[in-house]
Amino acid sequence: MIYQLNLLQKIVIWVIPVIFAITVHEVAHGWVANKLGDPTAKLLGRLTLNPIKHIDLIGTIIVPTILIFVGGFIFGWAKPVPVDWRNLHHPRRDMGLVAIAGPLANLLMALIWLAIMKLGIYLSAQGTTAGAILVFMGQIGIQINLILMVLNFLPIPPLDGSKVLMSFLSPAAAMSFAKIEPYGFFILLALLATGILGRVIGPIIDFLRGLLLGG
């Protein structure tokens, strides 16, 4: 049986995976930072899954919404969780660990959405509308989280991959590399607009999705 989803169902199917992908990503940064000695995010009430605490009007709502309706590459961002590197036990190493926590959280969420999708497949076989909705939502959840994971591993400041890279560089080299950060967003926009970003990370995302879906 094929179900026709109404507009509200379509919005919910997209909004829930996007918001949780971005929110959990940021919470993971703060949680690991707290474990490694920096309670800044915890003291500011950012170690919560309440999306209101993390929503960035442009990055969490406007940009993803526009991309959903125009089609193509979907991504977004939340308000960055504050981390004071001076509180970390081993600042250079721990900043890398804090950074990598976000993408790894997206990988975990992709696996959770995979389980939800499989549940939806089972319920769909029973002829329920809820099953079809869970299948679609699971597929979108997997895709969104894989995109955020792979995108954030790129070594372009301020993406997480750049912080992981800087944890391996000498202090002088890391400081020089960090100077790119004010231009990082424009670099990403340029890569997106020219199609280079999709050509670089698209095959990786497709490969990982194939591994998760078994084909």
C-alpha positions as CSV (number, residue, x, y, z in Angstrom):
1,M,0.0,0.0,0.0
2,I,1.3,3.5,-0.9
3,Y,0.6,6.3,1.4
4,Q,0.2,10.0,0.4
5,L,1.7,12.2,3.1
6,N,0.0,15.5,3.8
7,L,2.0,18.7,4.2
8,L,2.2,18.6,8.0
9,Q,3.5,15.0,7.9
10,K,6.2,15.9,5.4
11,I,7.3,18.9,7.5
12,V,7.5,16.8,10.7
13,I,9.3,14.0,8.8
14,W,12.0,16.5,7.9
15,V,12.1,18.8,10.9
16,I,12.5,16.1,13.6
17,P,15.6,14.4,12.1
18,V,17.2,17.8,11.3
19,I,16.7,19.4,14.7
20,F,17.9,16.3,16.6
21,A,20.9,15.8,14.3
22,I,22.1,19.3,15.0
23,T,21.1,19.4,18.7
24,V,22.7,16.1,19.7
25,H,25.8,17.0,17.7
26,E,26.3,20.1,19.9
27,V,25.4,18.3,23.2
28,A,28.0,15.7,22.4
29,H,30.7,18.4,22.3
30,G,29.6,19.8,25.6
31,W,29.3,16.4,27.3
32,V,32.8,15.3,26.3
33,A,34.2,18.7,27.3
34,N,32.6,18.4,30.7
35,K,34.1,14.9,31.2
36,L,37.5,16.3,30.2
37,G,37.4,19.1,32.8
38,D,35.4,22.0,31.2
39,P,32.0,22.5,32.8
40,T,31.2,25.7,30.7
41,A,28.4,24.1,28.6
42,K,26.9,22.4,31.7
43,L,26.9,25.6,33.7
44,L,25.2,27.4,30.8
45,G,22.5,24.8,30.6
46,R,23.6,23.5,27.2
47,L,23.9,19.8,28.1
48,T,20.2,19.3,27.3
49,L,18.4,17.7,24.4
50,N,15.9,20.6,24.5
51,P,16.4,22.0,21.0
52,I,15.3,25.5,22.1
53,K,18.6,25.8,23.9
54,H,20.6,25.1,20.8
55,I,18.6,26.5,17.9
56,D,20.2,29.1,15.7
57,L,17.5,31.0,13.7
58,I,19.5,30.9,10.5
59,G,21.5,27.7,10.7
60,T,18.8,25.4,12.3
61,I,15.7,26.8,10.8
62,I,16.1,29.1,7.8
63,V,18.9,27.4,5.9
64,P,17.7,23.8,6.2
65,T,14.1,24.9,5.4
66,I,15.2,26.6,2.2
67,L,17.3,23.7,1.2
68,I,14.5,21.2,1.8
69,F,12.2,23.1,-0.6
70,V,14.8,23.8,-3.3
71,G,16.2,20.3,-3.1
72,G,19.7,19.1,-3.2
73,F,22.3,19.2,-0.4
74,I,20.8,19.6,3.0
75,F,22.8,20.9,6.0
76,G,22.6,23.2,8.9
77,W,24.1,24.2,12.3
78,A,23.1,25.1,15.8
79,K,24.6,27.6,18.3
80,P,28.0,26.3,19.1
81,V,28.4,24.8,22.5
82,P,31.0,27.0,24.4
83,V,34.2,25.3,25.4
84,D,36.9,26.9,27.4
85,W,40.1,25.0,26.5
86,R,41.9,26.4,29.5
87,N,39.8,24.1,31.8
88,L,40.6,20.9,29.9
89,H,43.1,18.5,31.4
90,H,45.2,18.3,28.3
91,P,44.0,21.2,26.1
92,R,45.5,20.3,22.7
93,R,44.6,16.7,22.9
94,D,41.2,17.2,24.5
95,M,40.1,19.9,22.0
96,G,40.5,17.2,19.4
97,L,38.4,14.8,21.4
98,V,35.7,17.4,22.0
99,A,35.6,18.1,18.3
100,I,35.3,14.5,17.2
101,A,32.5,13.9,19.6
102,G,30.0,15.8,17.4
103,P,30.5,13.7,14.2
104,L,30.6,10.5,16.2
105,A,27.2,11.5,17.8
106,N,25.8,11.8,14.2
107,L,27.1,8.3,13.4
108,L,25.3,7.0,16.5
109,M,22.1,8.8,15.5
110,A,22.3,7.4,12.0
111,L,22.3,3.9,13.5
112,I,19.4,4.8,15.7
113,W,17.4,6.1,12.7
114,L,18.3,2.8,10.9
115,A,16.6,0.9,13.7
116,I,13.6,3.2,13.5
117,M,13.5,2.6,9.7
118,K,13.5,-1.1,10.2
119,L,10.7,-0.8,12.8
120,G,8.8,1.2,10.2
121,I,9.3,-1.5,7.6
122,Y,7.9,-4.1,10.0
123,L,4.9,-1.9,10.8
124,S,4.3,-1.1,7.1
125,A,4.0,-4.8,6.4
126,Q,1.1,-4.7,8.9
127,G,-0.5,-2.0,6.8
128,T,-0.1,0.9,9.2
129,T,0.3,4.6,8.2
130,A,2.7,5.0,11.1
131,G,5.0,2.4,9.6
132,A,5.4,4.3,6.3
133,I,6.1,7.6,8.2
134,L,8.8,5.9,10.3
135,V,10.4,4.5,7.2
136,F,10.6,7.9,5.5
137,M,11.7,9.6,8.7
138,G,14.4,6.9,9.3
139,Q,15.7,7.4,5.7
140,I,15.9,11.1,6.2
141,G,17.5,10.7,9.6
142,I,20.2,8.5,8.2
143,Q,20.9,10.8,5.3
144,I,21.0,14.0,7.5
145,N,23.3,12.5,10.1
146,L,25.7,11.1,7.6
147,I,25.9,14.4,5.8
148,L,26.6,16.3,9.1
149,M,29.2,13.7,10.1
150,V,31.1,13.7,6.8
151,L,30.8,17.5,6.4
152,N,32.1,18.2,9.9
153,F,35.1,16.0,9.3
154,L,36.4,18.3,6.6
155,P,39.5,20.2,7.8
156,I,38.0,23.6,7.2
157,P,37.8,26.0,10.2
158,P,35.5,26.1,12.1
159,L,34.3,22.6,11.2
160,D,35.2,19.9,13.7
161,G,37.7,18.3,11.4
162,S,39.9,21.4,11.6
163,K,40.0,21.2,15.4
164,V,41.0,17.6,15.2
165,L,43.7,18.5,12.7
166,M,45.0,21.3,14.9
167,S,45.3,19.0,17.9
168,F,48.1,17.2,15.9
169,L,49.8,20.3,14.7
170,S,52.5,22.2,16.5
171,P,51.1,25.2,18.5
172,A,52.6,27.7,16.0
173,A,51.1,25.8,13.0
174,A,47.7,25.5,14.7
175,M,47.6,29.2,15.4
176,S,48.4,29.9,11.7
177,F,45.8,27.5,10.5
178,A,43.1,28.9,12.9
179,K,43.5,32.3,11.1
180,I,41.4,30.8,8.2
181,E,38.3,30.5,10.5
182,P,36.8,33.9,9.6
183,Y,36.7,32.8,6.0
184,G,35.6,29.2,6.6
185,F,31.9,29.8,6.0
186,F,32.5,31.6,2.7
187,I,34.8,28.8,1.7
188,L,32.0,26.3,2.3
189,L,29.5,28.4,0.4
190,A,31.9,28.6,-2.5
191,L,32.5,24.8,-2.5
192,L,28.7,24.3,-2.3
193,A,27.9,26.7,-5.0
194,T,30.4,25.3,-7.4
195,G,29.4,21.7,-6.7
196,I,32.8,20.8,-5.5
197,L,31.5,20.0,-2.0
198,G,29.0,17.5,-3.3
199,R,31.6,15.8,-5.5
200,V,34.0,15.5,-2.5
201,I,31.7,14.2,0.2
202,G,28.8,12.8,-1.9
203,P,30.6,9.5,-2.7
204,I,31.6,9.1,0.9
205,I,28.0,9.6,2.1
206,D,26.7,7.2,-0.5
207,F,29.2,4.6,0.5
208,L,28.3,4.9,4.2
209,R,24.6,4.8,3.5
210,G,25.1,1.7,1.4
211,L,26.9,0.1,4.4
212,L,24.1,0.9,6.7
213,L,21.3,-0.1,4.4
214,G,23.1,-3.2,3.2
215,G,23.4,-2.3,-0.4
